[in-house]
């Protein structure tokens, strides 16, 4: 898929027949129908400022159910977008988090790396319209965390400055 709407894509997440792409130059979440992978079709998008969405430098996208969770690095927070209708995504909520670089959803929780806060933030997203920060982890080993993956009871965090995989 090569179109003008994909300006410097930073992240992609595939869910069902759709690909969700964080585009950093256009500061947007772009959605493409990939029912026929040989001919993907641009379906919808939401850009920074639309309906209250804060999507400045969307670094990472994760889709769970009817919601896209976007680590919006330049907006300093987690942007939650309702994508139940992929042709008309809607801003749902924005939670401030210092320079988030990655997000992973597991069950009812969003795990968000905060490169500015040198931490892993944990957010209850059981109600995406009213998420609640439930805790966080910070340590010297979480210096500039860039990526998170959750498996079972463990969160694996790649920490750039400390050259570590923190578990």
ChimeraX attribute file (.defattr): number of C-alpha atoms within 10 A of each C-alpha:
attribute: neighborCount
match mode: 1-to-1
recipient: residues
	/A:1	13
	/A:2	7
	/A:3	8
	/A:4	8
	/A:5	19
	/A:6	20
	/A:7	17
	/A:8	14
	/A:9	21
	/A:10	16
	/A:11	18
	/A:12	19
	/A:13	15
	/A:14	16
	/A:15	14
	/A:16	8
	/A:17	12
	/A:18	19
	/A:19	21
	/A:20	23
	/A:21	28
	/A:22	32
	/A:23	25
	/A:24	22
	/A:25	15
	/A:26	21
	/A:27	24
	/A:28	28
	/A:29	29
	/A:30	25
	/A:31	28
	/A:32	21
	/A:33	20
	/A:34	19
	/A:35	13
	/A:36	9
	/A:37	11
	/A:38	8
	/A:39	11
	/A:40	17
	/A:41	17
	/A:42	19
	/A:43	17
	/A:44	18
	/A:45	21
	/A:46	23
	/A:47	21
	/A:48	19
	/A:49	13
	/A:50	13
	/A:51	12
	/A:52	14
	/A:53	22
	/A:54	29
	/A:55	32
	/A:56	24
	/A:57	26
	/A:58	35
	/A:59	26
	/A:60	27
	/A:61	26
	/A:62	23
	/A:63	22
	/A:64	14
	/A:65	9
	/A:66	14
	/A:67	18
	/A:68	25
	/A:69	26
	/A:70	32
	/A:71	33
	/A:72	35
	/A:73	26
	/A:74	18
	/A:75	23
	/A:76	23
	/A:77	24
	/A:78	30
	/A:79	26
	/A:80	28
	/A:81	23
	/A:82	20
	/A:83	23
	/A:84	13
	/A:85	11
	/A:86	20
	/A:87	16
	/A:88	13
	/A:89	23
	/A:90	21
	/A:91	23
	/A:92	18
	/A:93	18
	/A:94	24
	/A:95	19
	/A:96	12
	/A:97	25
	/A:98	22
	/A:99	24
	/A:100	33
	/A:101	29
	/A:102	29
	/A:103	28
	/A:104	24
	/A:105	21
	/A:106	16
	/A:107	10
	/A:108	13
	/A:109	17
	/A:110	24
	/A:111	23
	/A:112	33
	/A:113	32
	/A:114	29
	/A:115	24
	/A:116	16
	/A:117	19
	/A:118	23
	/A:119	25
	/A:120	27
	/A:121	21
	/A:122	20
	/A:123	21
	/A:124	19
	/A:125	20
	/A:126	13
	/A:127	9
	/A:128	20
	/A:129	14
	/A:130	12
	/A:131	18
	/A:132	16
	/A:133	14
	/A:134	12
	/A:135	11
	/A:136	14
	/A:137	12
	/A:138	13
	/A:139	11
	/A:140	11
	/A:141	19
	/A:142	26
	/A:143	21
	/A:144	23
	/A:145	29
	/A:146	23
	/A:147	23
	/A:148	22
	/A:149	17
	/A:150	16
	/A:151	8
	/A:152	6
	/A:153	6
	/A:154	10
	/A:155	16
	/A:156	13
	/A:157	24
	/A:158	22
	/A:159	23
	/A:160	16
	/A:161	15
	/A:162	14
	/A:163	13
	/A:164	14
	/A:165	15
	/A:166	16
	/A:167	11
